[in-house]
Amino acid sequence: MKLTHDPSFIVMYILMQVALQFAVSYPIMLLWNGCLVPAVEVLTELSWLQTFGILVMLGLFNVKITVEK
């Protein structure tokens, strides 16, 4: 089996995906902990890893979050 990309490209791709996931999940964590937790008493704060896991699960289940106008 011949690789079409060199290994350094694959490593950079994986690192870029992790950076992108962090860039998306960190603001979600801040919004959850800053807005929802104080408003609803039964909710607990989320860590970054928990928020990252939620985004991964949404991606695996192919859930599309859309806003209807």
C-alpha positions in Angstrom: 0.0 0.0 0.0 1.5 3.3 -1.1 0.9 6.5 1.0 -0.3 9.4 -1.1 0.9 11.9 1.5 4.1 12.0 3.5 3.8 11.3 7.3 4.5 14.9 8.2 1.4 16.1 6.3 -0.7 13.6 8.2 0.7 14.8 11.6 0.1 18.4 10.6 -3.5 17.6 9.6 -4.2 15.9 12.9 -2.7 18.9 14.8 -4.8 21.3 12.8 -8.0 19.4 13.5 -7.2 19.4 17.3 -6.6 23.1 17.1 -9.8 23.7 15.2 -11.8 21.6 17.8 -10.3 23.6 20.6 -11.1 26.9 18.9 -14.8 25.7 18.5 -15.2 24.0 21.9 -13.6 26.6 24.2 -16.2 29.4 23.4 -19.0 26.9 23.8 -17.6 26.0 27.3 -17.4 29.7 28.2 -21.0 30.3 27.1 -22.2 27.2 29.0 -20.4 28.1 32.2 -21.0 31.8 32.0 -24.6 32.0 30.9 -26.5 28.7 31.6 -25.0 27.6 34.9 -25.9 30.8 36.8 -29.4 30.8 35.2 -30.3 27.1 35.8 -29.4 25.9 39.3 -29.3 22.2 38.5 -26.7 22.5 35.8 -23.0 21.9 36.6 -20.0 23.5 34.9 -18.3 21.8 32.0 -14.6 21.3 31.5 -13.0 21.8 28.1 -12.6 18.1 27.7 -16.3 17.5 28.3 -17.2 20.2 25.8 -14.8 18.6 23.3 -16.4 15.2 23.9 -19.9 16.6 23.3 -18.8 18.1 20.0 -17.2 14.8 18.9 -20.4 12.9 19.8 -22.5 15.4 17.8 -20.2 14.9 14.9 -20.4 11.1 15.2 -24.2 11.2 15.2 -24.1 13.7 12.4 -26.3 16.2 14.2 -26.8 19.4 12.4 -27.6 22.4 14.6 -29.4 25.0 12.4 -31.4 28.2 13.1 -34.5 28.7 11.1 -35.2 32.3 10.0 
